[in-house]
């Protein structure tokens, strides 16, 4: 009999502000692409983050991972780095990378992985920018369309999905 596999999710919220602006675009292009979200003074969100790990349930402990380990990783990344910050000014990653929700997901993914004893268990990061808009990220995938470290083809349901725009 095979060992059961489970998904474990930790949910947190944080507040931050940002300005949707890309250093790769002109001011006119930024205004056209991002509209009111490109306002020079920025705007804020109360983000909700869900981080999911996936793995076999340990026979001895009955857990995929100790939820305390996941909580500690989120505390270090979300609360220390992002909470009550201006993403564009206070987080080095966003000084050269637009602070879109897609990139917030990537930032959280990359940094949470660094704090897990078994980073290969990280399955998905989902960030809700608003009640209507969210982005899911399941890590990088290679040129063959497979996620690195996973035997799962990338599809519309597993790709970075953004129902984005701060306008809603």
Backbone torsions as a table, in degrees:
resi	resn	phi	psi	omega
1	UNK	NA	134.7	-178.7
2	UNK	-80.5	156.6	-178.8
3	UNK	-75.1	133.0	179.0
4	UNK	-64.5	144.2	177.8
5	UNK	-112.5	137.0	-179.3
6	UNK	-131.5	159.5	175.3
7	UNK	-108.1	128.5	179.9
8	UNK	-117.9	126.3	-176.6
9	UNK	-122.8	135.9	173.5
10	UNK	-114.1	133.7	-177.1
11	UNK	-117.0	131.8	177.9
12	UNK	-137.9	163.6	174.4
13	UNK	-127.2	150.2	174.7
14	UNK	-150.1	159.5	178.9
15	UNK	-115.3	138.4	178.0
16	UNK	-158.5	159.7	174.4
17	UNK	-117.7	161.2	178.6
18	UNK	-162.8	171.0	172.8
19	UNK	-127.7	124.6	176.0
20	UNK	-75.7	107.6	-175.6
21	UNK	-157.5	129.2	-179.9
22	UNK	-108.7	130.4	176.7
23	UNK	-68.8	-9.8	-179.1
24	UNK	-89.0	-3.6	-179.1
25	UNK	-120.1	155.3	174.7
26	UNK	-72.8	167.9	177.6
27	UNK	-59.6	-40.3	179.6
28	UNK	-65.5	-42.3	178.6
29	UNK	-65.3	-41.4	177.2
30	UNK	-59.7	-44.6	179.4
31	UNK	-62.6	-40.2	179.5
32	UNK	-68.5	-44.6	-176.3
33	UNK	-72.0	-46.2	-170.9
34	UNK	-100.7	-11.1	176.7
35	UNK	55.5	-135.5	-176.3
36	UNK	-62.8	-20.1	179.8
37	UNK	-75.5	-5.1	177.3
38	UNK	-95.7	7.0	-179.2
39	UNK	-51.9	136.1	-174.1
40	UNK	-54.0	-31.8	-178.7
41	UNK	-90.8	-2.5	177.0
42	UNK	74.4	-166.7	-179.6
43	UNK	-161.9	169.0	-175.1
44	UNK	-122.8	166.0	178.2
45	UNK	-141.0	153.0	164.4
46	UNK	-103.0	97.1	-176.9
47	UNK	-81.7	148.9	168.8
48	UNK	-118.0	133.4	-179.0
49	UNK	-119.8	133.7	171.4
50	UNK	-120.0	123.4	177.8
51	UNK	-114.9	125.0	-176.0
52	UNK	-116.9	133.2	170.6
53	UNK	-110.4	152.5	-178.5
54	UNK	-134.2	132.5	178.1
55	UNK	-179.1	175.6	178.6
56	UNK	-68.2	145.3	176.7
57	UNK	-78.6	119.8	-179.2
58	UNK	-62.9	128.7	-177.3
59	UNK	-62.8	-37.7	-177.0
60	UNK	-74.8	-42.5	-174.4
61	UNK	-98.4	-21.8	-176.4
62	UNK	77.6	14.3	-176.4
63	UNK	-125.2	154.0	168.9
64	UNK	-75.7	-44.3	-179.8
65	UNK	-156.5	148.5	174.3
66	UNK	-67.3	121.7	-177.1
67	UNK	-58.0	-25.8	177.5
68	UNK	-63.2	-38.1	177.9
69	UNK	-63.7	-43.1	178.9
70	UNK	-66.1	-42.1	177.7
71	UNK	-60.7	-43.8	179.9
72	UNK	-62.5	-42.4	178.5
73	UNK	-62.4	-43.0	178.4
74	UNK	-66.4	-39.3	177.4
75	UNK	-58.3	-44.9	-177.6
76	UNK	-66.2	-39.6	-175.1
77	UNK	-88.6	-54.5	-173.6
78	UNK	-74.2	-54.0	-173.9
79	UNK	-76.8	-39.5	-179.4
80	UNK	-73.0	-43.7	-172.7
81	UNK	-91.0	-34.7	-168.0
82	UNK	-114.5	-32.3	-172.2
83	UNK	-65.3	131.5	179.4
84	UNK	55.5	39.8	178.4
85	UNK	-119.0	158.2	165.0
86	UNK	-89.6	106.9	-172.8
87	UNK	-54.6	-41.4	-175.5
88	UNK	-71.7	-29.5	-176.6
89	UNK	-100.8	-29.8	-171.9
90	UNK	-101.6	-14.6	-176.5
91	UNK	-117.2	112.9	-175.8
92	UNK	-51.0	-40.5	-178.4
93	UNK	-53.4	-36.7	-174.8
94	UNK	-91.2	2.9	176.1
95	UNK	-72.4	-25.3	178.6
96	UNK	-120.3	-2.8	-176.8
97	UNK	-124.6	128.3	179.5
98	UNK	-57.0	138.1	-175.3
99	UNK	-85.4	48.2	174.9
100	UNK	-70.8	163.5	178.5
101	UNK	-64.6	-32.5	175.2
102	UNK	-57.3	-46.9	-178.6
103	UNK	-73.6	-29.0	172.8
104	UNK	-62.9	-41.3	176.7
105	UNK	-59.7	-47.3	-179.5
106	UNK	-61.7	-43.5	178.5
107	UNK	-58.3	-48.5	-179.2
108	UNK	-63.7	-45.5	178.6
109	UNK	-54.5	-55.7	-175.4
110	UNK	-60.2	-39.3	-175.6
111	UNK	-83.3	-34.6	175.6
112	UNK	-64.1	-41.1	179.2
113	UNK	-54.1	-37.2	-178.3
114	UNK	-66.6	-18.9	-176.4
115	UNK	-106.2	6.4	179.6
116	UNK	-101.7	139.2	176.6
117	UNK	-63.9	-34.6	178.7
118	UNK	-125.3	79.1	-175.3
119	UNK	-61.3	-21.8	179.2
120	UNK	-65.8	-14.7	177.7
121	UNK	-77.8	-17.6	-179.8
122	UNK	-62.6	123.5	-174.6
123	UNK	-108.0	-45.1	-174.3
124	UNK	-157.9	143.8	168.6
125	UNK	-118.1	129.0	177.8
126	UNK	-125.8	127.8	-179.5
127	UNK	-119.5	125.0	173.5
128	UNK	-95.3	115.1	177.4
129	UNK	-79.3	-38.8	175.6
130	UNK	-141.0	-180.0	176.0
131	UNK	-64.8	-23.4	-176.3
132	UNK	-100.5	-21.3	-172.2
133	UNK	-118.8	129.6	176.9
134	UNK	-145.6	160.2	176.8
135	UNK	-132.2	137.6	174.8
136	UNK	-116.1	141.2	179.2
137	UNK	-137.8	130.9	-179.7
138	UNK	-119.0	26.2	174.5
139	UNK	92.8	171.3	-177.7
140	UNK	-69.9	155.0	173.9
141	UNK	-130.2	155.3	-175.3
142	UNK	-90.8	-179.3	-175.2
143	UNK	-63.9	-16.5	177.5
144	UNK	-85.5	0.5	178.6
145	UNK	84.9	13.8	178.3
146	UNK	-106.6	144.1	172.9
147	UNK	-66.1	143.2	175.8
148	UNK	-64.7	125.9	177.8
149	UNK	84.4	0.3	179.9
150	UNK	-130.2	147.3	174.8
151	UNK	-99.5	59.6	-177.5
152	UNK	-134.3	119.7	178.7
153	UNK	-67.2	141.3	177.5
154	UNK	-74.8	132.1	177.6
155	UNK	-138.3	178.8	-180.0
156	UNK	-57.8	-33.3	-178.2
157	UNK	-78.8	-19.4	-177.4
158	UNK	-112.3	1.2	-179.0
159	UNK	-84.5	173.3	175.7
160	UNK	-66.6	106.6	-175.6
161	UNK	-107.3	125.4	-179.4
162	UNK	-123.2	121.2	172.7
163	UNK	-102.6	58.5	-160.3
164	UNK	-90.0	-179.0	175.8
165	UNK	114.5	124.0	178.6
166	UNK	-66.7	-10.0	-173.6
167	UNK	-71.4	-16.4	179.5
168	UNK	-96.0	NA	NA
